[in-house]
Each structure stands twice: as C-alpha cells, then as structure tokens.
Amino acid sequence: MFHMGWFLTTGFGVYGWNQPWSGNVRSDVGRPDLFVDTATSLERAGFDYLMFEDSSVLPDVFRGSFESSVRGGQAVRFDPMPLMPLVAQATSRIGIVATAATTFYPPFLAARLYQTLDHLTDGRIGINLVTASPHAAAQNYGLEKHVEHDLRYEMADEWMQAVDALWGSWETGALQMDESTGVFADHTKIHHVDFEGRFYRTRGPLNTPPGPQGRPVICQAGGSPAGRNLGATHADTIISAVVGVDAMKAYRDDISERLLAVGRKPSDVKVLFLVAPILADTDAEAQEKRDRMRAAQAANIEGNLAAMSYFTSMDFSKFDLDAPLPDLSENNGHQSTMADFARSGKTLREIAANHRTIESIELCGTTETVAGQMAEAMEHAGGDGFLIASPVTRKNVAEIADGLAPVLRRKGLIRSGYDYAHFRDNLLAF
C-alpha cells in the first residue's frame, strides 16, 4: 500500500473561480466551504493529509508589476491557520498540514500555535516547514532582503531544535488534572528551555499543555542538499517533485541514506511524490484532455514566465526568449529547479512553453489505467505514496475521491480505513 495526500498549491486561496464546477465563486473566496468539502471527501477516500501551501507576499517580480499576481488570482492567499480548526471540526481522521515560514515565525510563537492547533484538531495537525525565498516576503517582516539560501536552512535547523525543546518543556505526566487534590499540573515536571543558539533564543516553557501527538507532524519539501538534510533530520513526511521514475527512486534512496546518517530509519519518513492525474472515461478522452491542457499551457508564455519569476525571485522578462537559459542555479529561490532548467539546454521560450508547475510522472487515462500507472511507478521508485497537486475544484476532487480512490482501494493500493485517531500514527501505520 502507499499513502495519499493533496497539496493545495495556492493554499487557502482562490481556486477555480473562472473554471467550470467552481461552485458559487464569490461564496468560496475567503470562505471555508470548498476546503471543508474537500477534506470530508478526501477523508472518505482514505487520504493521509491535506497540505496547505502559503505565502505572505503579493509578487511583483515579473515586469515589476502586480498584474500577473492578481489578474488570475493565483497569488492571492488567506492565512491558513484559522481555517485548520474548521476543517478539523468537519472531519475525524485526516491530517491537516499548514505552512509556516521558519524565517518569519519566532520559535515560541510557532511552538505555542501548533500545540494549540494539535488540541483543537484532536491530534491531527502538521506543520509544513518552508524557509521562503522572495526578498519581498522578507521585506514584509522588516528585513532589507532575504537571507541567503543555505543559511536559511541552517537557521531552519536551529529553529526546529528550539521548537522541539519548547514542545518538550512539559514532561510526560506533567498534566495531572487531579480533582481530588486540586492539582492541574505538576510544576516539578515543567522546565525552562533556556535555548540559546546562533540565530534563536527562547526561555520557555510553553504555557500550553502538550497536545495529543506530543509533537505535531513535520512536513518538508526540499530538492537542494540543504533542503534534503533538513527533511532527513526533522521531517515525518517529505514532498518531492523530481521528474521520472528513476529520479523518484534516486530521491528516495538519497533520503534513506541521509536518514541513516542522522540515526533515523528510512521508515521514519514517508516520501510522497507530486502528481496531477488527468482522468476521463476512456484513455483516448484523457489524452485529448491532456493535449488541450498542454496546448493552453504552452500558449500562455507570459503566465508561465510570471510563475517562474515568482518562485525564483528573478524577472524572466529581462531574458532573451530565444536564447538558452543561463545557469541561474545560484539564485536565492528554488535552486534545484533552476539547475534542471539550465541542464536542459532549451531556450527560455521552450522552457516556458513546457513549464508545468509540479508533476513527478504523467498520470493520464481512465481510473483503472491511472491506478496501474501509480502502482508501477511506486513499485519501481520504492517511495511511500503520492501527493495530488491538481487545482482544488469540486470536479477534480470528485474525480479523485469518488473515481480514482475506490479503484486504488479495490486493488489494495491504499488504506480502506484509519487504524488510529492521530495523524502521525496513521502516517506511520505502514
């Protein structure tokens, strides 16, 4: 069996507002209904978790304008934290992961917030660690520019050490709630943290009792060596967008080696690969649908360049469209992605025309066909599952939850139910 999740690529944002099956457009903007409906559907399908991406910047990198960010609404975000209890209230088992930028959240604030959310979700919260990359995001938090790429990951490692120390500031058994003695908590089992590192310091302890999980689930996505090391050291689940089954296998093997190097077992971390299934009643119809989507994507050169500008913090309008893209892998954003672009030897126009957000392998066909493709890829790669990265529309969710998932379950590829009440326990069940 393998695990399943859904990566909400624009977080608690604007989804499908101009597409069919988007529902009542205005009622979905800034409202919980679409996301609550998605969570209940995916829980019925046996998914492990939903992961809400987030960003705190409205990009104006491309041509120095906000136009590309707001015209289609893709860069519009709401803070996902208040949404988490609403999603949890409508569900009972599925994990809920909200993104926090380690560079901008003080460790004490993050530790207390996620410990509170662990209580409010009955032990089903997770934290997606990101370091953020745009300089504009850093400037929103008072910095002149963002911290250099590898240094951000050093900071994130120390940040996790501080947060872990705060989560451990109440010993097991500290919470008494003994009505006969009137003791709520045993003060002798609650300790200062007095954490002092190179980047962070915090006194502790938390004034919040430990949550049901003790430590919320840690999710991380990193393609660079620094990102992979961070995931291997701290994560419970890692997201990968490498392309092709051989690259998937190499990634899983690499993470396993890094886990062993830090004293952990490969089974301690579940690696999920990003996919965006294209489904239809026949394989031919699915392929036609794919071709239409690719043609529309290829024609949208400007939109693709704007997206590439966003995740690299480089204005691609300044480069020659018909010249090979120079090696920009030393940018302060997504270095592994830029290195892949440079190695391709393609012109910027060719890269933009074929740019798709995230997809490790192509999944296209009927539910039976796609289920077979997933099984074959996972058997070869030796990973732990897939993270759907399709846009969240009611049609896409229904196709996966009520179309693909039952076929996967019938083939014994995904869970038929949840064995445990808490997120981490279900994640580590197999």
Order of alpha helices (4+ residues) and beta strands (2+ residues): beta-alpha-alpha-beta-alpha-alpha-beta-alpha-beta-alpha-alpha-beta-beta-beta-beta-beta-alpha-beta-alpha-beta-beta-alpha-alpha-alpha-alpha-beta-alpha-beta-alpha-alpha-alpha
